[in-house]
Amino acid sequence: MLVFDHVTKRFGANTAIDDVSLTIRAGVITAMIGPNGAGKSTLVNMAAGSYRATSGRILLNGVELQTLPKYRIARAGLGRTYQNIRLFDGLTVLQNLEVALVPRSLPLLIAEAFWLAPRGSAEARETSHAVLARLGIEHLADRQAGSLAYGQQKLVELARAIVGRPPRPAA
């Protein structure tokens, strides 16, 4: 559950978000609708750690996000995609997903940097393939991300957000 508790965000004299309280429940599709400048992206950016709230609290499953760096927010289970695609065009689809798992396998990354271990961990590859299969795009695994159609690239971004293993709601 993602909770915005009396959140305010100011940019200098401009108040972008003013005392917003909102609960987004796990497993429920929630939409924020409003005109340009209403603060939708600002809320998402604060939850993801790109901006800090001026006041209030943002919690994910009871964990205060405002004190965490971005990578810890991602590890806590908050994945996101962007309006503009941000894939590594020169990497394959599979490599784009494995990049999201690097913080989980830092010792292996160091070993790979010194050619002491094979490239890519089997666990990261298996996890990435499973997410691609879940989204019905496993057949794209070896394709270069930059060569994909726009809709396929958006699915790869979604897969990259999911591969970080945000907790799944209980059934």
N, C-alpha and C positions, 0 to 999 in steps of 0.2 A: 504494500500500500504506500502510495506517495502522498504526503501531506504538506500542503502549504499553509502555515499557521500565521496569520496576520503579517503577511510578507509585503514589504515596501521596498521599491528600488528607485533611487534617485540618481540621475546623471547631472551633477552640478545643481542648478536651480530647477531642472526639469524632473518632474515626478512621473516615471514611466509606469510604475505599478504602485497602487495605493491601498494598503491594508487588505490584501487578498487572502482569503481562506478558502481552500479547495482540497477535497480528498479524492484521489483517483485510486479506485480499488483494483486489486490484482484480478486479471481475467475478465475485466469489463472494458469494452472499447469506449473511450471517452474522447470527445471532440471539443476543441476550443474554437469558437467562431467569433469573428469580430473584424472590423475594418483595419486597414493598414494603420499601424501606430497604436493599436489597442493594447499591446503588451504580450501577445501570445508567444512570440519568439523569446522575449525577455524572460518569461516564466520558464520556458524550456532551457534556456541558457543558464539560468540560475540553478535549476535542478542539476544540470550536467556539470556545473562548476566553472563555466566560462565567466560568469558574473557572480559577485557576492551580493546577497541581499543587504540593503541598508539597515533594515530591521526585520524582525520576525524570524521564523524558523522553517526549514525545509527538512522533512524526515522521510526516509525510505525504510519501511519495516522497522520503525523506531530508531534508526540510526540517523543522527544529525549530519546532514550533508555539507553544511556551510563551512565546516572546519576541515573538510577532507580535500586533498588534491584530486584532480580529475581521474587519475588512474585508480585511486581508492574508491571513488564514486562508481566507476565502471565495475570494479571487483565486488562492490556491494550489490550489484545487480541492475544498475541503470544503464541501459544501452540506448543509443539514439542514432538517427540518420539525419541527413541534412537536406534542405530544399535543393541545393546545388550538389550534384554528385561529387563525391570526394574519394574516388577509388584511386589506386595506384595503377594507372593505365598500362605500364610496362610489365606488370606482374600478372600471373595467371589468376583466375578466379580463386582457386585453392590457396594460392599464396596470399591473396588479399584477406582471406579468412584467418590464415595462420598468423598473420601479422597481429591480429587482435588478441592472440593467445600468447604473445611473446612475454608479457610480464609474468605469466604463470610458469614459464620455463626458462628463467634467466640463467641458471647454471648450464643448461643445454646450449643456450644462445652463446655464452662465453666459450664453451667447448667448440661449437661450430666455427666461431670467429678464428680460432687457432687450429682449425682442421683436425680436431681431436675426436669429433663425432660426426656421424652422417648428417647431411642437411635435412632439417625438418624432423620433428619428433613424430613417432608413430601415433602417439596419443593425440597430438594436434591434428594430424592428417585424418585420423579416424573421426574425431569430433567434427571437423570441418566437413567431411564427406556426409556425415549423418545430418547436419543442418542443411546442406545442399539438397539431400534427398527429401528431407521434410518439406522443403519449398518447391520440390519438383524440378530443380535445375542442376542436379548432379552431373548431367551430361555436359555441362559447361565448365567443369572443374579445370580442364587443361587449356581452356581458351584464354587468350590475353584479354584482360578486362576492358581495355580501350577499344577492342574490336566488337564489343557487344552492342546490341540495340539499346536505346535509352531505357525501355521497360525492364530489360534483362539486367542492366546496370543497377537500377533501383532495387531489384530483387537481391542482387549481390550485396548491396549496402545493407539491406534488411538482414541478410544472412550474417554479415559481419557483426551487426549489433546483437544478434541472437547467439552467436558462437561464444560470446563471453559468458554464457550460461547465466543469464538473469534467472532468478528463481521462478519456477512454474507454480501457478496457483494450485492448491489442493483441489482434487476433483470431488 
